[in-house]
Amino acid sequence: MTDRTDGHEEEVLARIAEGLVYTESEAAFQAPLRRTDEIFEYNRTPPSETEKRRSLLVAIFGSVGERTVLLPPFHAGFGSNVHIGDDFFGNVNLTFVDDVEIRIGHGVMIAPSVTLTTTGHPVHPSRRTDFARFSEPIVIEDKVWIGSNAVLLPGVRIGYGSVIGAGSVVSRSIPPMSVALGVPCRVVRPITDEDLTARTAGHQGAGEPKSP
C-alpha cells in the first residue's frame, strides 16, 4: 500500500513539475507543507516582538535571508514554497499563491497589495472539477521593485534591477534593468545611467509613464 501511495505522489509531483493540470484531491498529500497556523500567528504578533516575528518567518518560509521586513498581514497558500533573499521589504497585503516555488532574490522591494500567483486554472469549466489547476514557478531576481497592486502570473521571471509599475499584470517574463508596466505588462524603456539622478520613471519627457 505504501509503494502504491508513494508511486501516486511521485506521478502527481511529476505532472506538477511539468506544468500539467492536477486536482485538489490529487495534491492533498502536500497538506502538511502548509504553514497556515504559523502565518496566522505572524499576522497577529505585535511589531515590538521582533525575535518572535523572525522565528515565525524562519518556520514559515522554505528559506529566508537576513534583514527581512514583511509587514502584516500577508497570506500564503503554503509558505514553505517561498524562498526569500537578504534585505527584502514586503509591504502589507502581500499574497503568495505558492503551490510551487516562488524565489525572490536579494534587495527586492514589494509595495502594498501585490499578488504572486504560481497557479492558474483551465479555461473550460469541465476541466475545473475538484479545483483542477496548473502551477509554474515564479522567479524575482535581485534588486527588483514591484509597485502596488501588481499581479505576477505563473511562470514569469523578473530580471535583475527591473521596476514593475503599479497595477500591472505580468503574464510574460521581464528582462533585466527595465521599466515595465500595464495590462498586460510590457517593457516601456531600459533603466540607464540617467536614472541615477532622476526621481521618477518619467524623467525623459511628458510622454513617459509615471513612476510605479
C-alpha positions as CSV (number, residue, x, y, z in Angstrom):
1,M,0.0,0.0,0.0
2,T,2.8,2.3,0.8
3,D,4.5,1.7,-2.5
4,R,1.3,2.4,-4.4
5,T,0.8,5.6,-2.4
6,D,4.4,6.7,-3.0
7,G,4.1,6.0,-6.7
8,H,0.9,8.1,-6.9
9,E,2.6,11.0,-5.2
10,E,5.6,10.8,-7.4
11,E,3.3,10.8,-10.5
12,V,1.4,13.8,-9.3
13,L,4.6,15.7,-8.4
14,A,6.0,15.0,-11.9
15,R,2.8,16.4,-13.5
16,I,3.0,19.5,-11.3
17,A,6.7,20.0,-12.3
18,E,5.8,19.8,-16.0
19,G,3.0,22.5,-15.6
20,L,0.2,20.0,-16.3
21,V,-3.2,20.0,-14.8
22,Y,-3.8,18.3,-11.4
23,T,-6.6,18.4,-8.9
24,E,-7.1,19.3,-5.2
25,S,-7.6,15.7,-4.3
26,E,-4.6,14.5,-6.1
27,A,-2.4,17.0,-4.4
28,A,-3.9,16.5,-0.9
29,F,-0.8,14.7,0.3
30,Q,1.0,18.1,0.3
31,A,-1.2,19.5,3.1
32,P,1.5,19.0,5.8
33,L,3.6,21.5,3.9
34,R,1.1,24.3,4.5
35,R,2.1,26.8,7.2
36,T,-1.3,28.3,7.8
37,D,-1.2,28.3,11.6
38,E,2.2,30.0,11.6
39,I,1.1,32.6,9.1
40,F,-2.0,33.3,11.3
41,E,0.3,33.7,14.3
42,Y,2.7,36.0,12.5
43,N,-0.1,38.3,11.3
44,R,-1.3,38.8,15.0
45,T,2.2,39.2,16.5
46,P,2.9,42.8,17.8
47,P,5.6,44.8,16.0
48,S,7.6,45.0,19.2
49,E,8.2,41.2,19.2
50,T,10.9,41.2,16.6
51,E,12.5,38.0,17.7
52,K,9.2,36.1,17.6
53,R,8.4,37.5,14.2
54,R,11.8,36.4,12.9
55,S,11.4,32.9,14.3
56,L,8.0,32.6,12.6
57,L,9.4,33.7,9.3
58,V,12.0,31.0,9.5
59,A,9.4,28.5,10.3
60,I,7.0,29.6,7.5
61,F,9.3,30.0,4.5
62,G,11.4,27.5,2.7
63,S,14.3,29.8,3.3
64,V,14.6,33.4,4.3
65,G,17.6,35.8,4.3
66,E,18.8,38.4,6.8
67,R,17.3,41.8,7.5
68,T,13.9,40.8,6.2
69,V,11.0,43.2,6.6
70,L,7.5,41.8,5.9
71,L,4.6,43.9,7.1
72,P,1.5,42.0,8.2
73,P,-0.9,40.9,7.1
74,F,0.5,38.7,4.4
75,H,-1.0,35.5,3.0
76,A,0.4,32.3,1.5
77,G,-1.1,29.0,0.4
78,F,1.9,27.1,1.7
79,G,4.6,29.5,2.7
80,S,7.1,26.6,2.6
81,N,7.5,27.0,-1.2
82,V,8.7,30.6,-0.8
83,H,12.4,31.4,-0.8
84,I,13.5,35.0,0.1
85,G,17.0,36.6,-0.1
86,D,18.6,39.2,2.1
87,D,17.4,42.8,2.5
88,F,13.8,42.1,1.5
89,F,11.0,44.6,2.1
90,G,7.4,43.4,1.6
91,N,4.6,45.8,2.3
92,V,1.1,45.0,3.6
93,N,-1.3,42.5,1.9
94,L,1.4,40.6,0.0
95,T,-0.1,37.3,-1.2
96,F,1.9,34.3,-2.2
97,V,0.0,31.6,-4.1
98,D,2.9,29.2,-3.8
99,D,1.6,25.8,-4.9
100,V,5.1,25.6,-6.4
101,E,8.3,27.6,-5.7
102,I,8.5,31.4,-5.6
103,R,12.1,32.5,-5.5
104,I,12.9,36.1,-4.5
105,G,16.5,37.5,-4.7
106,H,18.4,40.0,-2.6
107,G,17.4,43.6,-2.2
108,V,13.8,43.2,-3.5
109,M,11.1,45.7,-2.6
110,I,7.4,44.9,-3.0
111,A,4.7,47.6,-2.5
112,P,1.3,47.0,-0.9
113,S,-1.3,44.6,-2.1
114,V,0.8,42.6,-4.6
115,T,-0.1,39.1,-5.6
116,L,2.4,36.5,-6.7
117,T,0.5,33.5,-8.1
118,T,2.2,30.4,-9.4
119,T,-1.2,28.8,-10.2
120,G,-3.9,29.2,-12.8
121,H,-6.9,27.1,-13.9
122,P,-8.1,25.6,-17.2
123,V,-10.4,27.8,-19.3
124,H,-13.1,25.2,-19.9
125,P,-15.3,24.7,-16.8
126,S,-15.5,20.9,-17.2
127,R,-11.7,20.9,-16.6
128,R,-12.0,22.8,-13.3
129,T,-13.7,19.9,-11.4
130,D,-12.1,19.4,-8.0
131,F,-10.4,22.8,-8.3
132,A,-8.2,21.5,-11.1
133,R,-5.2,23.7,-11.7
134,F,-1.7,24.1,-13.1
135,S,1.3,25.6,-11.5
136,E,4.6,27.2,-12.7
137,P,7.3,28.7,-10.5
138,I,8.0,32.5,-10.3
139,V,11.5,34.0,-10.0
140,I,12.2,37.6,-8.9
141,E,15.9,38.4,-9.3
142,D,18.0,40.8,-7.2
143,K,17.2,44.5,-6.8
144,V,13.7,44.3,-8.3
145,W,11.0,46.8,-7.3
146,I,7.3,45.8,-7.7
147,G,4.7,48.6,-7.5
148,S,1.4,48.5,-5.6
149,N,-1.4,46.1,-6.7
150,A,0.7,44.4,-9.3
151,V,-0.1,40.7,-10.1
152,L,2.6,38.3,-11.3
153,L,1.2,35.2,-13.1
154,P,2.5,31.7,-13.3
155,G,5.9,31.1,-14.8
156,V,7.2,34.7,-15.0
157,R,10.7,35.8,-14.2
158,I,11.5,39.4,-13.4
159,G,15.1,40.3,-14.4
160,Y,17.7,42.0,-12.2
161,G,17.0,45.6,-11.2
162,S,13.7,45.9,-13.1
163,V,10.8,48.0,-12.0
164,I,7.2,46.8,-12.4
165,G,4.6,49.6,-12.4
166,A,1.7,49.8,-10.1
167,G,-1.4,47.9,-11.2
168,S,0.5,45.8,-13.8
169,V,-0.5,42.3,-14.7
170,V,2.7,40.4,-15.6
171,S,2.0,37.5,-17.8
172,R,5.4,37.3,-19.5
173,S,8.9,37.5,-18.2
174,I,10.6,40.9,-18.0
175,P,14.3,41.3,-18.9
176,P,16.8,42.9,-16.5
177,M,17.1,46.6,-16.0
178,S,13.8,47.5,-17.5
179,V,10.8,49.7,-16.6
180,A,7.7,47.7,-17.4
181,L,4.0,48.4,-16.7
182,G,0.5,48.0,-17.9
183,V,-2.1,45.3,-18.5
184,P,-0.6,43.2,-19.9
185,C,2.7,44.4,-18.5
186,R,5.2,45.5,-21.2
187,V,8.7,47.0,-21.2
188,V,8.5,50.7,-21.9
189,R,12.2,51.6,-21.6
190,P,15.5,50.4,-20.2
191,I,16.9,51.7,-16.9
192,T,20.0,53.7,-17.8
193,D,22.6,55.9,-16.0
194,E,20.3,58.9,-16.5
195,D,18.1,57.3,-13.7
196,L,21.0,57.8,-11.3
197,T,20.0,61.4,-11.0
198,A,16.2,61.1,-11.6
199,R,13.4,60.6,-9.1
200,T,10.7,59.1,-11.4
201,A,10.4,56.7,-14.3
202,G,9.1,59.5,-16.4
203,H,12.2,61.7,-16.4
204,Q,12.6,61.6,-20.2
205,G,9.5,63.7,-21.1
206,A,5.8,64.2,-20.7
207,G,5.0,61.1,-22.8
208,E,6.8,58.8,-20.3
209,P,4.8,56.8,-17.7
210,K,4.6,58.0,-14.2
211,S,6.7,56.2,-11.5
212,P,5.3,52.9,-10.3
